[in-house]
Amino acid sequence: MTTNPATILFVCSANKQRSKTAEDYFSALYPHINFLSAGTNLKVCEKEGTNPLTEEMLTEADLVFVMEEKHRQQIKQHTGDTYGKKMIVLSIEDLYKYYQQELIDLLIRKTEQYFSK
């Protein structure tokens, strides 16, 4: 059984659907873990009023789940290999709406090995 990280960060492009769903869903399920979410597209995040990814968030996070490989690459492009060891690519495409049951099912399946109650 793994030890729960103190802070987990979910990252997608705009922080509207995938990463926001993950933050909200898992925050309710695991109140003893600090969940954050952010988007890599600064312009979209500013336009939509969502959280843009910052290096401070990456530093604070014990574990970083990125929805797609492109998000890992974008982070690596700006920070080098600094956060590589704590990033996990979930391979969840941008096909879902906020809190869509299929998205939640995918998030559970792809992350459950990292959480314990």
Jmol script that loads the backbone (N, CA, C; Angstrom):
load data "model"
ATOM      1  N   MET A   1       0.841  -1.180   0.000  1.00  0.00           N
ATOM      2  CA  MET A   1       0.000   0.000   0.000  1.00  0.00           C
ATOM      3  C   MET A   1       0.886   1.244   0.000  1.00  0.00           C
ATOM      4  N   THR A   2       0.527   2.202  -0.830  1.00  0.00           N
ATOM      5  CA  THR A   2       1.336   3.407  -0.938  1.00  0.00           C
ATOM      6  C   THR A   2       0.911   4.436   0.104  1.00  0.00           C
ATOM      7  N   THR A   3       1.847   5.323   0.428  1.00  0.00           N
ATOM      8  CA  THR A   3       1.544   6.420   1.334  1.00  0.00           C
ATOM      9  C   THR A   3       0.925   7.542   0.514  1.00  0.00           C
ATOM     10  N   ASN A   4      -0.095   8.168   1.053  1.00  0.00           N
ATOM     11  CA  ASN A   4      -0.749   9.248   0.333  1.00  0.00           C
ATOM     12  C   ASN A   4       0.140  10.476   0.263  1.00  0.00           C
ATOM     13  N   PRO A   5       0.307  11.028  -0.910  1.00  0.00           N
ATOM     14  CA  PRO A   5       1.032  12.294  -1.021  1.00  0.00           C
ATOM     15  C   PRO A   5       0.201  13.398  -0.377  1.00  0.00           C
ATOM     16  N   ALA A   6       0.865  14.444   0.047  1.00  0.00           N
ATOM     17  CA  ALA A   6       0.157  15.548   0.695  1.00  0.00           C
ATOM     18  C   ALA A   6      -0.581  16.407  -0.335  1.00  0.00           C
ATOM     19  N   THR A   7       0.019  16.622  -1.501  1.00  0.00           N
ATOM     20  CA  THR A   7      -0.582  17.474  -2.526  1.00  0.00           C
ATOM     21  C   THR A   7      -0.489  16.801  -3.886  1.00  0.00           C
ATOM     22  N   ILE A   8      -1.639  16.745  -4.565  1.00  0.00           N
ATOM     23  CA  ILE A   8      -1.689  16.165  -5.907  1.00  0.00           C
ATOM     24  C   ILE A   8      -2.235  17.213  -6.867  1.00  0.00           C
ATOM     25  N   LEU A   9      -1.545  17.380  -7.975  1.00  0.00           N
ATOM     26  CA  LEU A   9      -1.908  18.368  -8.994  1.00  0.00           C
ATOM     27  C   LEU A   9      -2.366  17.654 -10.253  1.00  0.00           C
ATOM     28  N   PHE A  10      -3.522  18.069 -10.782  1.00  0.00           N
ATOM     29  CA  PHE A  10      -4.022  17.577 -12.065  1.00  0.00           C
ATOM     30  C   PHE A  10      -3.875  18.685 -13.097  1.00  0.00           C
ATOM     31  N   VAL A  11      -3.364  18.325 -14.272  1.00  0.00           N
ATOM     32  CA  VAL A  11      -3.104  19.326 -15.306  1.00  0.00           C
ATOM     33  C   VAL A  11      -3.748  18.904 -16.625  1.00  0.00           C
ATOM     34  N   CYS A  12      -4.455  19.846 -17.250  1.00  0.00           N
ATOM     35  CA  CYS A  12      -4.943  19.672 -18.619  1.00  0.00           C
ATOM     36  C   CYS A  12      -4.688  20.979 -19.363  1.00  0.00           C
ATOM     37  N   SER A  13      -5.391  21.235 -20.430  1.00  0.00           N
ATOM     38  CA  SER A  13      -5.125  22.434 -21.224  1.00  0.00           C
ATOM     39  C   SER A  13      -5.752  23.699 -20.644  1.00  0.00           C
ATOM     40  N   ALA A  14      -7.052  23.632 -20.325  1.00  0.00           N
ATOM     41  CA  ALA A  14      -7.781  24.843 -19.935  1.00  0.00           C
ATOM     42  C   ALA A  14      -8.286  24.844 -18.498  1.00  0.00           C
ATOM     43  N   ASN A  15      -8.129  23.744 -17.767  1.00  0.00           N
ATOM     44  CA  ASN A  15      -8.606  23.630 -16.395  1.00  0.00           C
ATOM     45  C   ASN A  15     -10.119  23.843 -16.297  1.00  0.00           C
ATOM     46  N   LYS A  16     -10.848  23.360 -17.301  1.00  0.00           N
ATOM     47  CA  LYS A  16     -12.310  23.488 -17.291  1.00  0.00           C
ATOM     48  C   LYS A  16     -13.010  22.148 -17.130  1.00  0.00           C
ATOM     49  N   GLN A  17     -12.498  21.117 -17.776  1.00  0.00           N
ATOM     50  CA  GLN A  17     -13.198  19.834 -17.814  1.00  0.00           C
ATOM     51  C   GLN A  17     -12.423  18.764 -17.046  1.00  0.00           C
ATOM     52  N   ARG A  18     -11.346  18.281 -17.619  1.00  0.00           N
ATOM     53  CA  ARG A  18     -10.652  17.116 -17.064  1.00  0.00           C
ATOM     54  C   ARG A  18      -9.992  17.380 -15.718  1.00  0.00           C
ATOM     55  N   SER A  19      -9.072  18.327 -15.666  1.00  0.00           N
ATOM     56  CA  SER A  19      -8.353  18.529 -14.410  1.00  0.00           C
ATOM     57  C   SER A  19      -9.266  19.084 -13.318  1.00  0.00           C
ATOM     58  N   LYS A  20     -10.210  19.930 -13.674  1.00  0.00           N
ATOM     59  CA  LYS A  20     -11.140  20.479 -12.684  1.00  0.00           C
ATOM     60  C   LYS A  20     -12.060  19.385 -12.138  1.00  0.00           C
ATOM     61  N   THR A  21     -12.523  18.494 -13.013  1.00  0.00           N
ATOM     62  CA  THR A  21     -13.317  17.354 -12.556  1.00  0.00           C
ATOM     63  C   THR A  21     -12.507  16.519 -11.565  1.00  0.00           C
ATOM     64  N   ALA A  22     -11.264  16.232 -11.918  1.00  0.00           N
ATOM     65  CA  ALA A  22     -10.412  15.422 -11.048  1.00  0.00           C
ATOM     66  C   ALA A  22     -10.227  16.085  -9.686  1.00  0.00           C
ATOM     67  N   GLU A  23      -9.910  17.367  -9.685  1.00  0.00           N
ATOM     68  CA  GLU A  23      -9.721  18.080  -8.417  1.00  0.00           C
ATOM     69  C   GLU A  23     -10.983  18.012  -7.565  1.00  0.00           C
ATOM     70  N   ASP A  24     -12.119  18.341  -8.138  1.00  0.00           N
ATOM     71  CA  ASP A  24     -13.367  18.391  -7.372  1.00  0.00           C
ATOM     72  C   ASP A  24     -13.806  17.005  -6.903  1.00  0.00           C
ATOM     73  N   TYR A  25     -13.723  16.022  -7.781  1.00  0.00           N
ATOM     74  CA  TYR A  25     -14.157  14.668  -7.433  1.00  0.00           C
ATOM     75  C   TYR A  25     -13.280  14.069  -6.325  1.00  0.00           C
ATOM     76  N   PHE A  26     -11.972  14.107  -6.521  1.00  0.00           N
ATOM     77  CA  PHE A  26     -11.079  13.478  -5.551  1.00  0.00           C
ATOM     78  C   PHE A  26     -10.997  14.260  -4.241  1.00  0.00           C
ATOM     79  N   SER A  27     -11.196  15.577  -4.278  1.00  0.00           N
ATOM     80  CA  SER A  27     -11.223  16.371  -3.037  1.00  0.00           C
ATOM     81  C   SER A  27     -12.349  15.911  -2.124  1.00  0.00           C
ATOM     82  N   ALA A  28     -13.489  15.593  -2.711  1.00  0.00           N
ATOM     83  CA  ALA A  28     -14.624  15.112  -1.915  1.00  0.00           C
ATOM     84  C   ALA A  28     -14.373  13.697  -1.390  1.00  0.00           C
ATOM     85  N   LEU A  29     -13.694  12.882  -2.189  1.00  0.00           N
ATOM     86  CA  LEU A  29     -13.460  11.486  -1.832  1.00  0.00           C
ATOM     87  C   LEU A  29     -12.330  11.308  -0.815  1.00  0.00           C
ATOM     88  N   TYR A  30     -11.300  12.131  -0.930  1.00  0.00           N
ATOM     89  CA  TYR A  30     -10.117  12.031  -0.071  1.00  0.00           C
ATOM     90  C   TYR A  30      -9.840  13.393   0.583  1.00  0.00           C
ATOM     91  N   PRO A  31     -10.598  13.753   1.593  1.00  0.00           N
ATOM     92  CA  PRO A  31     -10.435  15.081   2.188  1.00  0.00           C
ATOM     93  C   PRO A  31      -9.084  15.297   2.883  1.00  0.00           C
ATOM     94  N   HIS A  32      -8.357  14.230   3.158  1.00  0.00           N
ATOM     95  CA  HIS A  32      -7.058  14.354   3.820  1.00  0.00           C
ATOM     96  C   HIS A  32      -5.917  14.650   2.842  1.00  0.00           C
ATOM     97  N   ILE A  33      -6.228  14.739   1.553  1.00  0.00           N
ATOM     98  CA  ILE A  33      -5.225  15.059   0.540  1.00  0.00           C
ATOM     99  C   ILE A  33      -5.575  16.411  -0.064  1.00  0.00           C
ATOM    100  N   ASN A  34      -4.565  17.222  -0.318  1.00  0.00           N
ATOM    101  CA  ASN A  34      -4.752  18.520  -0.949  1.00  0.00           C
ATOM    102  C   ASN A  34      -4.679  18.339  -2.475  1.00  0.00           C
ATOM    103  N   PHE A  35      -5.791  18.569  -3.159  1.00  0.00           N
ATOM    104  CA  PHE A  35      -5.833  18.456  -4.613  1.00  0.00           C
ATOM    105  C   PHE A  35      -5.872  19.832  -5.249  1.00  0.00           C
ATOM    106  N   LEU A  36      -5.096  19.994  -6.310  1.00  0.00           N
ATOM    107  CA  LEU A  36      -5.063  21.228  -7.085  1.00  0.00           C
ATOM    108  C   LEU A  36      -5.279  20.870  -8.549  1.00  0.00           C
ATOM    109  N   SER A  37      -5.678  21.852  -9.344  1.00  0.00           N
ATOM    110  CA  SER A  37      -5.760  21.625 -10.787  1.00  0.00           C
ATOM    111  C   SER A  37      -5.407  22.905 -11.511  1.00  0.00           C
ATOM    112  N   ALA A  38      -4.918  22.733 -12.751  1.00  0.00           N
ATOM    113  CA  ALA A  38      -4.490  23.891 -13.531  1.00  0.00           C
ATOM    114  C   ALA A  38      -4.450  23.531 -15.011  1.00  0.00           C
ATOM    115  N   GLY A  39      -4.376  24.574 -15.835  1.00  0.00           N
ATOM    116  CA  GLY A  39      -4.288  24.400 -17.280  1.00  0.00           C
ATOM    117  C   GLY A  39      -2.980  24.940 -17.816  1.00  0.00           C
ATOM    118  N   THR A  40      -2.521  24.348 -18.903  1.00  0.00           N
ATOM    119  CA  THR A  40      -1.260  24.777 -19.515  1.00  0.00           C
ATOM    120  C   THR A  40      -1.432  25.936 -20.483  1.00  0.00           C
ATOM    121  N   ASN A  41      -2.662  26.192 -20.932  1.00  0.00           N
ATOM    122  CA  ASN A  41      -2.903  27.257 -21.910  1.00  0.00           C
ATOM    123  C   ASN A  41      -3.271  28.544 -21.177  1.00  0.00           C
ATOM    124  N   LEU A  42      -2.290  29.391 -20.977  1.00  0.00           N
ATOM    125  CA  LEU A  42      -2.461  30.612 -20.197  1.00  0.00           C
ATOM    126  C   LEU A  42      -3.561  31.508 -20.755  1.00  0.00           C
ATOM    127  N   LYS A  43      -3.578  31.681 -22.071  1.00  0.00           N
ATOM    128  CA  LYS A  43      -4.585  32.571 -22.678  1.00  0.00           C
ATOM    129  C   LYS A  43      -6.003  32.057 -22.447  1.00  0.00           C
ATOM    130  N   VAL A  44      -6.218  30.771 -22.616  1.00  0.00           N
ATOM    131  CA  VAL A  44      -7.552  30.192 -22.398  1.00  0.00           C
ATOM    132  C   VAL A  44      -7.919  30.283 -20.921  1.00  0.00           C
ATOM    133  N   CYS A  45      -6.975  29.989 -20.042  1.00  0.00           N
ATOM    134  CA  CYS A  45      -7.251  30.067 -18.602  1.00  0.00           C
ATOM    135  C   CYS A  45      -7.638  31.493 -18.207  1.00  0.00           C
ATOM    136  N   GLU A  46      -6.929  32.476 -18.732  1.00  0.00           N
ATOM    137  CA  GLU A  46      -7.261  33.869 -18.420  1.00  0.00           C
ATOM    138  C   GLU A  46      -8.646  34.223 -18.953  1.00  0.00           C
ATOM    139  N   LYS A  47      -8.938  33.804 -20.168  1.00  0.00           N
ATOM    140  CA  LYS A  47     -10.237  34.090 -20.789  1.00  0.00           C
ATOM    141  C   LYS A  47     -11.381  33.432 -20.029  1.00  0.00           C
ATOM    142  N   GLU A  48     -11.170  32.183 -19.592  1.00  0.00           N
ATOM    143  CA  GLU A  48     -12.214  31.402 -18.930  1.00  0.00           C
ATOM    144  C   GLU A  48     -12.261  31.610 -17.414  1.00  0.00           C
ATOM    145  N   GLY A  49     -11.263  32.278 -16.869  1.00  0.00           N
ATOM    146  CA  GLY A  49     -11.216  32.488 -15.426  1.00  0.00           C
ATOM    147  C   GLY A  49     -10.834  31.241 -14.651  1.00  0.00           C
ATOM    148  N   THR A  50     -10.042  30.377 -15.264  1.00  0.00           N
ATOM    149  CA  THR A  50      -9.600  29.143 -14.612  1.00  0.00           C
ATOM    150  C   THR A  50      -8.145  29.285 -14.173  1.00  0.00           C
ATOM    151  N   ASN A  51      -7.628  28.269 -13.512  1.00  0.00           N
ATOM    152  CA  ASN A  51      -6.273  28.323 -12.955  1.00  0.00           C
ATOM    153  C   ASN A  51      -5.204  28.002 -13.992  1.00  0.00           C
ATOM    154  N   PRO A  52      -4.329  28.965 -14.288  1.00  0.00           N
ATOM    155  CA  PRO A  52      -3.183  28.645 -15.148  1.00  0.00           C
ATOM    156  C   PRO A  52      -2.099  27.942 -14.316  1.00  0.00           C
ATOM    157  N   LEU A  53      -1.399  27.031 -14.940  1.00  0.00           N
ATOM    158  CA  LEU A  53      -0.333  26.298 -14.263  1.00  0.00           C
ATOM    159  C   LEU A  53       0.818  27.240 -13.940  1.00  0.00           C
ATOM    160  N   THR A  54       1.321  27.137 -12.711  1.00  0.00           N
ATOM    161  CA  THR A  54       2.485  27.921 -12.300  1.00  0.00           C
ATOM    162  C   THR A  54       3.575  26.978 -11.803  1.00  0.00           C
ATOM    163  N   GLU A  55       4.787  27.461 -11.807  1.00  0.00           N
ATOM    164  CA  GLU A  55       5.877  26.643 -11.295  1.00  0.00           C
ATOM    165  C   GLU A  55       5.716  26.432  -9.789  1.00  0.00           C
ATOM    166  N   GLU A  56       5.116  27.376  -9.107  1.00  0.00           N
ATOM    167  CA  GLU A  56       4.853  27.219  -7.670  1.00  0.00           C
ATOM    168  C   GLU A  56       3.961  25.995  -7.421  1.00  0.00           C
ATOM    169  N   MET A  57       2.947  25.794  -8.268  1.00  0.00           N
ATOM    170  CA  MET A  57       2.072  24.620  -8.133  1.00  0.00           C
ATOM    171  C   MET A  57       2.866  23.334  -8.335  1.00  0.00           C
ATOM    172  N   LEU A  58       3.722  23.331  -9.351  1.00  0.00           N
ATOM    173  CA  LEU A  58       4.537  22.146  -9.634  1.00  0.00           C
ATOM    174  C   LEU A  58       5.474  21.840  -8.466  1.00  0.00           C
ATOM    175  N   THR A  59       6.027  22.880  -7.877  1.00  0.00           N
ATOM    176  CA  THR A  59       6.930  22.705  -6.737  1.00  0.00           C
ATOM    177  C   THR A  59       6.182  22.153  -5.535  1.00  0.00           C
ATOM    178  N   GLU A  60       4.995  22.688  -5.282  1.00  0.00           N
ATOM    179  CA  GLU A  60       4.188  22.272  -4.123  1.00  0.00           C
ATOM    180  C   GLU A  60       3.688  20.832  -4.240  1.00  0.00           C
ATOM    181  N   ALA A  61       3.427  20.388  -5.449  1.00  0.00           N
ATOM    182  CA  ALA A  61       2.827  19.065  -5.666  1.00  0.00           C
ATOM    183  C   ALA A  61       3.818  17.933  -5.387  1.00  0.00           C
ATOM    184  N   ASP A  62       3.292  16.915  -4.728  1.00  0.00           N
ATOM    185  CA  ASP A  62       4.072  15.693  -4.521  1.00  0.00           C
ATOM    186  C   ASP A  62       3.941  14.766  -5.723  1.00  0.00           C
ATOM    187  N   LEU A  63       2.814  14.907  -6.427  1.00  0.00           N
ATOM    188  CA  LEU A  63       2.516  14.080  -7.588  1.00  0.00           C
ATOM    189  C   LEU A  63       1.751  14.946  -8.585  1.00  0.00           C
ATOM    190  N   VAL A  64       2.110  14.838  -9.866  1.00  0.00           N
ATOM    191  CA  VAL A  64       1.466  15.640 -10.909  1.00  0.00           C
ATOM    192  C   VAL A  64       0.904  14.698 -11.965  1.00  0.00           C
ATOM    193  N   PHE A  65      -0.427  14.675 -12.074  1.00  0.00           N
ATOM    194  CA  PHE A  65      -1.086  13.900 -13.125  1.00  0.00           C
ATOM    195  C   PHE A  65      -1.379  14.830 -14.288  1.00  0.00           C
ATOM    196  N   VAL A  66      -0.797  14.541 -15.443  1.00  0.00           N
ATOM    197  CA  VAL A  66      -1.102  15.310 -16.654  1.00  0.00           C
ATOM    198  C   VAL A  66      -2.025  14.469 -17.521  1.00  0.00           C
ATOM    199  N   MET A  67      -2.976  15.114 -18.159  1.00  0.00           N
ATOM    200  CA  MET A  67      -3.975  14.373 -18.920  1.00  0.00           C
ATOM    201  C   MET A  67      -3.425  13.782 -20.212  1.00  0.00           C
ATOM    202  N   GLU A  68      -2.486  14.489 -20.851  1.00  0.00           N
ATOM    203  CA  GLU A  68      -1.933  14.013 -22.112  1.00  0.00           C
ATOM    204  C   GLU A  68      -0.419  14.213 -22.133  1.00  0.00           C
ATOM    205  N   GLU A  69       0.236  13.481 -23.010  1.00  0.00           N
ATOM    206  CA  GLU A  69       1.683  13.595 -23.171  1.00  0.00           C
ATOM    207  C   GLU A  69       2.076  15.032 -23.520  1.00  0.00           C
ATOM    208  N   LYS A  70       1.237  15.720 -24.301  1.00  0.00           N
ATOM    209  CA  LYS A  70       1.580  17.101 -24.691  1.00  0.00           C
ATOM    210  C   LYS A  70       1.707  18.007 -23.464  1.00  0.00           C
ATOM    211  N   HIS A  71       0.943  17.725 -22.413  1.00  0.00           N
ATOM    212  CA  HIS A  71       1.050  18.531 -21.196  1.00  0.00           C
ATOM    213  C   HIS A  71       2.385  18.282 -20.493  1.00  0.00           C
ATOM    214  N   ARG A  72       2.808  17.031 -20.473  1.00  0.00           N
ATOM    215  CA  ARG A  72       4.125  16.713 -19.898  1.00  0.00           C
ATOM    216  C   ARG A  72       5.224  17.414 -20.683  1.00  0.00           C
ATOM    217  N   GLN A  73       5.100  17.380 -21.997  1.00  0.00           N
ATOM    218  CA  GLN A  73       6.097  18.029 -22.862  1.00  0.00           C
ATOM    219  C   GLN A  73       6.133  19.540 -22.642  1.00  0.00           C
ATOM    220  N   GLN A  74       4.953  20.153 -22.487  1.00  0.00           N
ATOM    221  CA  GLN A  74       4.899  21.607 -22.260  1.00  0.00           C
ATOM    222  C   GLN A  74       5.572  21.966 -20.937  1.00  0.00           C
ATOM    223  N   ILE A  75       5.326  21.176 -19.918  1.00  0.00           N
ATOM    224  CA  ILE A  75       5.965  21.429 -18.622  1.00  0.00           C
ATOM    225  C   ILE A  75       7.471  21.241 -18.738  1.00  0.00           C
ATOM    226  N   LYS A  76       7.876  20.174 -19.394  1.00  0.00           N
ATOM    227  CA  LYS A  76       9.306  19.883 -19.567  1.00  0.00           C
ATOM    228  C   LYS A  76      10.000  20.980 -20.381  1.00  0.00           C
ATOM    229  N   GLN A  77       9.309  21.511 -21.368  1.00  0.00           N
ATOM    230  CA  GLN A  77       9.869  22.574 -22.215  1.00  0.00           C
ATOM    231  C   GLN A  77      10.221  23.808 -21.378  1.00  0.00           C
ATOM    232  N   HIS A  78       9.414  24.095 -20.368  1.00  0.00           N
ATOM    233  CA  HIS A  78       9.623  25.289 -19.554  1.00  0.00           C
ATOM    234  C   HIS A  78      10.469  25.044 -18.305  1.00  0.00           C
ATOM    235  N   THR A  79      10.525  23.801 -17.846  1.00  0.00           N
ATOM    236  CA  THR A  79      11.210  23.540 -16.568  1.00  0.00           C
ATOM    237  C   THR A  79      12.305  22.484 -16.665  1.00  0.00           C
ATOM    238  N   GLY A  80      12.532  21.960 -17.857  1.00  0.00           N
ATOM    239  CA  GLY A  80      13.537  20.909 -18.001  1.00  0.00           C
ATOM    240  C   GLY A  80      13.068  19.629 -17.321  1.00  0.00           C
ATOM    241  N   ASP A  81      13.993  18.931 -16.703  1.00  0.00           N
ATOM    242  CA  ASP A  81      13.668  17.659 -16.043  1.00  0.00           C
ATOM    243  C   ASP A  81      13.332  17.823 -14.562  1.00  0.00           C
ATOM    244  N   THR A  82      13.153  19.059 -14.119  1.00  0.00           N
ATOM    245  CA  THR A  82      12.929  19.335 -12.698  1.00  0.00           C
ATOM    246  C   THR A  82      11.788  18.518 -12.097  1.00  0.00           C
ATOM    247  N   TYR A  83      10.672  18.380 -12.820  1.00  0.00           N
ATOM    248  CA  TYR A  83       9.482  17.728 -12.261  1.00  0.00           C
ATOM    249  C   TYR A  83       9.172  16.377 -12.906  1.00  0.00           C
ATOM    250  N   GLY A  84      10.067  15.897 -13.742  1.00  0.00           N
ATOM    251  CA  GLY A  84       9.841  14.663 -14.487  1.00  0.00           C
ATOM    252  C   GLY A  84       9.506  13.456 -13.638  1.00  0.00           C
ATOM    253  N   LYS A  85      10.166  13.324 -12.497  1.00  0.00           N
ATOM    254  CA  LYS A  85       9.965  12.133 -11.664  1.00  0.00           C
ATOM    255  C   LYS A  85       8.622  12.113 -10.956  1.00  0.00           C
ATOM    256  N   LYS A  86       7.974  13.250 -10.845  1.00  0.00           N
ATOM    257  CA  LYS A  86       6.676  13.252 -10.167  1.00  0.00           C
ATOM    258  C   LYS A  86       5.505  13.408 -11.128  1.00  0.00           C
ATOM    259  N   MET A  87       5.776  13.393 -12.443  1.00  0.00           N
ATOM    260  CA  MET A  87       4.702  13.508 -13.444  1.00  0.00           C
ATOM    261  C   MET A  87       4.266  12.144 -13.954  1.00  0.00           C
ATOM    262  N   ILE A  88       2.954  11.971 -14.048  1.00  0.00           N
ATOM    263  CA  ILE A  88       2.364  10.748 -14.588  1.00  0.00           C
ATOM    264  C   ILE A  88       1.369  11.151 -15.668  1.00  0.00           C
ATOM    265  N   VAL A  89       1.533  10.577 -16.854  1.00  0.00           N
ATOM    266  CA  VAL A  89       0.629  10.858 -17.969  1.00  0.00           C
ATOM    267  C   VAL A  89      -0.552   9.895 -17.893  1.00  0.00           C
ATOM    268  N   LEU A  90      -1.772  10.440 -17.823  1.00  0.00           N
ATOM    269  CA  LEU A  90      -2.971   9.606 -17.718  1.00  0.00           C
ATOM    270  C   LEU A  90      -3.534   9.199 -19.078  1.00  0.00           C
ATOM    271  N   SER A  91      -3.132   9.870 -20.131  1.00  0.00           N
ATOM    272  CA  SER A  91      -3.628   9.572 -21.491  1.00  0.00           C
ATOM    273  C   SER A  91      -5.155   9.649 -21.569  1.00  0.00           C
ATOM    274  N   ILE A  92      -5.694  10.771 -21.109  1.00  0.00           N
ATOM    275  CA  ILE A  92      -7.128  11.034 -21.194  1.00  0.00           C
ATOM    276  C   ILE A  92      -7.320  12.215 -22.146  1.00  0.00           C
ATOM    277  N   GLU A  93      -7.900  11.926 -23.296  1.00  0.00           N
ATOM    278  CA  GLU A  93      -8.096  12.959 -24.315  1.00  0.00           C
ATOM    279  C   GLU A  93      -9.173  13.953 -23.905  1.00  0.00           C
ATOM    280  N   ASP A  94      -9.182  15.087 -24.593  1.00  0.00           N
ATOM    281  CA  ASP A  94     -10.120  16.167 -24.299  1.00  0.00           C
ATOM    282  C   ASP A  94     -11.455  15.903 -25.007  1.00  0.00           C
ATOM    283  N   LEU A  95     -12.175  14.901 -24.520  1.00  0.00           N
ATOM    284  CA  LEU A  95     -13.433  14.471 -25.137  1.00  0.00           C
ATOM    285  C   LEU A  95     -14.616  14.592 -24.182  1.00  0.00           C
ATOM    286  N   TYR A  96     -14.371  15.051 -22.968  1.00  0.00           N
ATOM    287  CA  TYR A  96     -15.386  14.955 -21.920  1.00  0.00           C
ATOM    288  C   TYR A  96     -15.788  16.323 -21.386  1.00  0.00           C
ATOM    289  N   LYS A  97     -16.983  16.374 -20.848  1.00  0.00           N
ATOM    290  CA  LYS A  97     -17.491  17.568 -20.183  1.00  0.00           C
ATOM    291  C   LYS A  97     -17.168  17.477 -18.694  1.00  0.00           C
ATOM    292  N   TYR A  98     -17.280  18.605 -18.002  1.00  0.00           N
ATOM    293  CA  TYR A  98     -17.041  18.653 -16.568  1.00  0.00           C
ATOM    294  C   TYR A  98     -17.938  17.651 -15.848  1.00  0.00           C
ATOM    295  N   TYR A  99     -17.324  16.823 -15.019  1.00  0.00           N
ATOM    296  CA  TYR A  99     -17.989  15.840 -14.158  1.00  0.00           C
ATOM    297  C   TYR A  99     -18.773  14.774 -14.924  1.00  0.00           C
ATOM    298  N   GLN A 100     -18.448  14.578 -16.183  1.00  0.00           N
ATOM    299  CA  GLN A 100     -19.098  13.518 -16.974  1.00  0.00           C
ATOM    300  C   GLN A 100     -18.712  12.168 -16.378  1.00  0.00           C
ATOM    301  N   GLN A 101     -19.690  11.274 -16.225  1.00  0.00           N
ATOM    302  CA  GLN A 101     -19.454   9.993 -15.551  1.00  0.00           C
ATOM    303  C   GLN A 101     -18.340   9.188 -16.222  1.00  0.00           C
ATOM    304  N   GLU A 102     -18.271   9.192 -17.546  1.00  0.00           N
ATOM    305  CA  GLU A 102     -17.210   8.446 -18.244  1.00  0.00           C
ATOM    306  C   GLU A 102     -15.830   8.998 -17.894  1.00  0.00           C
ATOM    307  N   LEU A 103     -15.746  10.306 -17.725  1.00  0.00           N
ATOM    308  CA  LEU A 103     -14.481  10.928 -17.328  1.00  0.00           C
ATOM    309  C   LEU A 103     -14.116  10.510 -15.909  1.00  0.00           C
ATOM    310  N   ILE A 104     -15.069  10.543 -15.006  1.00  0.00           N
ATOM    311  CA  ILE A 104     -14.815  10.134 -13.624  1.00  0.00           C
ATOM    312  C   ILE A 104     -14.369   8.669 -13.571  1.00  0.00           C
ATOM    313  N   ASP A 105     -15.039   7.813 -14.325  1.00  0.00           N
ATOM    314  CA  ASP A 105     -14.660   6.390 -14.359  1.00  0.00           C
ATOM    315  C   ASP A 105     -13.220   6.216 -14.838  1.00  0.00           C
ATOM    316  N   LEU A 106     -12.837   6.956 -15.871  1.00  0.00           N
ATOM    317  CA  LEU A 106     -11.464   6.894 -16.387  1.00  0.00           C
ATOM    318  C   LEU A 106     -10.468   7.394 -15.347  1.00  0.00           C
ATOM    319  N   LEU A 107     -10.785   8.517 -14.721  1.00  0.00           N
ATOM    320  CA  LEU A 107      -9.898   9.070 -13.698  1.00  0.00           C
ATOM    321  C   LEU A 107      -9.691   8.083 -12.562  1.00  0.00           C
ATOM    322  N   ILE A 108     -10.760   7.455 -12.115  1.00  0.00           N
ATOM    323  CA  ILE A 108     -10.647   6.463 -11.034  1.00  0.00           C
ATOM    324  C   ILE A 108      -9.747   5.314 -11.471  1.00  0.00           C
ATOM    325  N   ARG A 109     -10.023   4.769 -12.635  1.00  0.00           N
ATOM    326  CA  ARG A 109      -9.272   3.609 -13.114  1.00  0.00           C
ATOM    327  C   ARG A 109      -7.782   3.925 -13.265  1.00  0.00           C
ATOM    328  N   LYS A 110      -7.466   5.115 -13.740  1.00  0.00           N
ATOM    329  CA  LYS A 110      -6.071   5.439 -14.025  1.00  0.00           C
ATOM    330  C   LYS A 110      -5.297   5.971 -12.824  1.00  0.00           C
ATOM    331  N   THR A 111      -6.009   6.311 -11.739  1.00  0.00           N
ATOM    332  CA  THR A 111      -5.306   6.865 -10.578  1.00  0.00           C
ATOM    333  C   THR A 111      -5.451   6.045  -9.306  1.00  0.00           C
ATOM    334  N   GLU A 112      -6.346   5.077  -9.285  1.00  0.00           N
ATOM    335  CA  GLU A 112      -6.669   4.394  -8.022  1.00  0.00           C
ATOM    336  C   GLU A 112      -5.453   3.760  -7.341  1.00  0.00           C
ATOM    337  N   GLN A 113      -4.475   3.341  -8.103  1.00  0.00           N
ATOM    338  CA  GLN A 113      -3.302   2.716  -7.495  1.00  0.00           C
ATOM    339  C   GLN A 113      -2.479   3.709  -6.676  1.00  0.00           C
ATOM    340  N   TYR A 114      -2.712   5.013  -6.859  1.00  0.00           N
ATOM    341  CA  TYR A 114      -1.940   6.031  -6.165  1.00  0.00           C
ATOM    342  C   TYR A 114      -2.605   6.526  -4.889  1.00  0.00           C
ATOM    343  N   PHE A 115      -3.873   6.141  -4.672  1.00  0.00           N
ATOM    344  CA  PHE A 115      -4.603   6.636  -3.508  1.00  0.00           C
ATOM    345  C   PHE A 115      -5.006   5.489  -2.591  1.00  0.00           C
ATOM    346  N   SER A 116      -5.070   5.806  -1.304  1.00  0.00           N
ATOM    347  CA  SER A 116      -5.692   4.901  -0.339  1.00  0.00           C
ATOM    348  C   SER A 116      -6.406   5.782   0.674  1.00  0.00           C
ATOM    349  N   LYS A 117      -7.493   5.262   1.190  1.00  0.00           N
ATOM    350  CA  LYS A 117      -8.303   6.084   2.103  1.00  0.00           C
ATOM    351  C   LYS A 117      -7.740   6.147   3.471  1.00  0.00           C
TER     352      LYS A 117
END
end "model"
wireframe off; spacefill off
backbone 0.3
color backbone group
